[in-house]
């Protein structure tokens, strides 16, 4: 249990840097292409870990993904294409602090889906947390409370959280398989998918260093973060892992 809590908080810490740094990088690279390079960075991180495993000759055998896991794997990849694109479009329209705080809606989406579809138990304290997170997300979604002007940037971020909520539960179903293999699939296929979509809609790379910066950010904030998050789900389940992961917005803000 304690190792699961530690891993979920470590994953949260690593992911927290993504919003403020992504906000800066969006001045130099388009959102869809950036989403692709962030996830490619995750794939690079897993290649580094795989090489490290070989060097230390780790004898621990992880279970590989099978055909039975294919539906969850495909859905996971598709959602990992949609979610970061929505997040970065939203981040382009709102502040990094606001985006970091709204990211907490992912907890709500993950917990509700875990309850309704995957029949995970949710404690009273978690329900109370979900209530306050939902109210705070509604509050943050309006730019001006006097006129109740809705922020479309917030809508994109909430939509990204909904996609990630479904994706978290799909990942939970295969979390007892090799996390390195899971994150490598996420990184390579989700990354390439986003890059292809970006190029098809006319996005172009104008500043070359922004590509390497995005990949570097992806290694830390997506690759290592997701790797530790998947391990945490083994010990805590989807709903509880997402609850401990809630420290992310505090660090990001």
C-alpha positions in Angstrom: 0.0 0.0 0.0 2.7 2.5 1.0 4.7 1.8 -2.1 1.6 2.5 -4.2 1.1 5.9 -2.5 4.8 6.8 -3.0 4.7 5.9 -6.7 1.4 7.8 -7.3 2.8 11.0 -5.7 6.1 10.6 -7.6 4.1 10.3 -10.8 2.2 13.4 -9.9 5.4 15.4 -9.2 6.9 14.5 -12.5 3.7 15.3 -14.5 3.2 18.6 -12.6 5.9 20.3 -14.6 4.1 19.7 -17.9 1.5 22.5 -17.7 3.9 25.5 -17.0 6.6 24.3 -19.4 4.1 23.4 -22.1 2.5 26.9 -21.8 6.0 28.3 -22.7 6.6 25.9 -25.5 3.2 26.6 -27.2 4.7 29.9 -28.3 7.1 28.0 -30.5 5.3 24.8 -31.6 1.6 24.0 -32.6 -0.5 22.0 -30.1 -1.2 18.8 -32.0 2.5 18.4 -33.1 3.6 19.2 -29.5 1.2 16.5 -28.1 2.9 14.0 -30.5 6.4 14.9 -29.5 5.5 14.8 -25.8 4.3 11.2 -26.2 7.3 10.3 -28.4 9.3 11.5 -25.4 7.5 8.9 -23.3 8.6 6.2 -25.8 12.2 7.4 -25.6 12.1 7.2 -21.8 11.0 3.6 -22.0 13.8 2.7 -24.4 16.2 4.2 -21.9 14.7 2.1 -19.1 14.8 -1.0 -21.3 18.5 -0.5 -22.0 19.1 0.0 -18.2 17.3 -3.3 -17.5 19.6 -5.1 -19.9 22.7 -3.5 -18.4 21.8 -4.5 -14.8 20.5 -7.8 -16.1 17.2 -7.6 -14.2 15.9 -11.1 -13.9 12.4 -10.1 -12.8 10.0 -11.3 -15.5 7.1 -9.0 -16.3 4.0 -10.4 -18.0 3.7 -9.3 -21.6 0.5 -8.0 -23.3 -1.6 -10.6 -25.0 -4.4 -10.6 -27.6 -6.9 -10.5 -24.8 -5.5 -7.1 -23.9 -5.8 -5.7 -27.4 -9.2 -3.8 -27.1 -7.9 -2.0 -24.0 -4.6 -1.2 -25.6 -6.1 0.2 -28.8 -8.6 2.3 -26.8 -5.8 3.5 -24.6 -3.8 4.7 -27.6 -6.7 6.5 -29.2 -7.6 8.3 -26.0 -3.9 9.2 -25.5 -4.0 10.9 -28.9 -7.2 12.9 -28.2 -6.5 13.9 -24.5 -3.2 15.8 -24.9 -4.4 17.6 -28.0 -7.5 18.8 -26.1 -5.3 19.8 -23.1 -2.8 21.8 -25.2 -5.5 23.6 -27.2 -7.1 24.5 -23.8 -3.8 25.5 -22.3 -3.3 27.8 -25.3 -6.5 29.7 -24.3 -6.0 29.8 -20.5 -3.3 30.2 -17.9 -1.0 27.4 -16.9 -2.2 27.7 -13.2 -5.8 27.4 -14.3 -5.0 24.4 -16.5 -3.1 22.7 -13.6 -6.0 23.1 -11.2 -8.6 21.9 -13.8 -6.5 18.8 -14.4 -8.0 17.6 -11.1 -11.2 16.8 -13.0 -9.4 13.7 -14.2 -9.8 12.3 -10.7 -13.6 12.8 -11.0 -13.8 11.2 -14.4 -11.6 8.3 -13.4 -13.5 7.5 -10.2 -17.0 7.7 -11.8 -16.0 5.5 -14.7 -14.2 3.1 -12.3 -17.5 2.9 -10.3 -20.1 2.7 -13.1 -18.2 0.5 -15.7 -15.5 -1.4 -13.8 -17.4 -1.7 -10.4 -14.6 -0.4 -8.2 -15.6 0.6 -4.6 -15.5 4.3 -3.7 -15.3 5.4 -0.1 -17.3 8.3 1.4 -14.1 10.4 1.8 -13.4 10.0 -1.9 -17.0 10.9 -2.8 -16.6 14.0 -0.7 -13.4 14.8 -2.5 -15.1 14.3 -5.9 -17.8 16.7 -4.9 -15.4 19.5 -4.0 -13.2 18.9 -7.0 -16.3 19.2 -9.3 -17.4 22.4 -7.7 -13.9 23.9 -7.9 -13.7 22.9 -11.6 -17.0 24.6 -12.3 -15.8 27.7 -10.5 -12.5 27.7 -12.5 -14.4 27.2 -15.8 -15.8 30.8 -15.8 -13.6 33.7 -16.6 -15.7 36.3 -14.9 -18.2 35.4 -12.2 -20.1 38.7 -12.6 -21.0 37.9 -16.3 -20.6 34.1 -16.1 -18.5 34.1 -19.3 -17.6 30.5 -20.0 -13.9 29.7 -20.8 -13.6 27.5 -23.9 -10.0 26.8 -22.9 -11.4 25.2 -19.7 -13.9 23.2 -21.7 -11.0 21.6 -23.7 -9.1 20.8 -20.5 -12.2 19.2 -18.9 -12.7 17.2 -22.1 -9.1 16.1 -22.0 -9.6 15.0 -18.3 -12.7 13.0 -19.4 -10.7 11.2 -22.1 -7.9 10.5 -19.6 -10.4 9.2 -17.1 -11.5 6.5 -19.5 -7.9 5.9 -20.5 -6.8 5.4 -16.8 -9.4 2.7 -16.4 -8.3 1.0 -19.6 -4.7 1.1 -18.3 -5.9 -0.3 -15.0 -7.2 -3.4 -16.8 -3.7 -4.1 -18.1 -1.6 -2.7 -15.2 -0.4 -6.1 -14.1 1.4 -6.5 -17.5 4.8 -4.9 -18.1 4.5 -1.1 -17.5 7.5 -0.6 -19.9 5.7 -2.2 -22.7 2.4 -0.3 -22.0 4.1 3.1 -21.9 6.2 2.3 -24.9 3.1 1.5 -26.9 1.4 4.7 -25.6 4.4 6.8 -26.5 5.2 5.5 -29.9 1.7 5.0 -31.4 -0.1 7.9 -29.6 2.9 10.2 -30.5 3.0 9.2 -34.2 -0.8 9.5 -34.4 -0.8 13.1 -33.1 2.1 14.1 -35.3 0.3 12.7 -38.4 -2.9 14.5 -37.4 -1.0 17.7 -36.9 0.7 17.5 -40.3 -2.6 16.7 -42.0 -4.3 19.8 -40.6 -1.4 22.0 -41.8 0.7 22.5 -38.6 4.4 23.1 -39.3 7.6 22.9 -37.4 9.1 26.5 -37.4 11.5 26.3 -34.5 13.6 23.1 -34.5 14.7 23.3 -30.8 11.1 23.2 -29.7 10.8 19.6 -31.0 13.7 18.5 -28.8 12.4 20.5 -25.9 9.0 18.8 -26.2 10.6 15.3 -26.4 12.7 16.1 -23.3 9.6 17.3 -21.4 7.8 14.1 -22.6 10.5 11.9 -21.2 10.0 13.3 -17.7 6.4 14.5 -17.5 4.8 11.7 -19.6 7.2 8.7 -19.9 8.5 8.4 -16.3 5.2 9.8 -14.8 3.0 7.2 -16.6 5.5 4.4 -15.8 5.2 5.1 -12.1 1.5 5.7 -12.3 0.9 2.3 -13.9 2.9 0.6 -11.1 0.9 2.6 -8.5 -2.4 1.2 -10.0 -1.2 -2.3 -9.2 -1.3 -1.5 -5.5 -4.2 1.0 -5.3 -6.6 0.6 -8.2 -7.6 3.3 -10.7 -9.8 5.4 -8.3 -7.4 5.6 -5.3 -4.3 6.1 -7.5 -6.0 9.1 -9.1 -6.9 10.5 -5.7 -3.3 10.5 -4.5 -2.3 11.9 -7.9 -4.3 15.0 -7.0 -1.2 16.6 -5.6 -0.3 17.4 -9.2 -2.2 20.8 -9.5 -0.7 22.1 -6.3 2.8 21.6 -7.7 1.9 22.7 -11.2 0.3 25.9 -9.9 
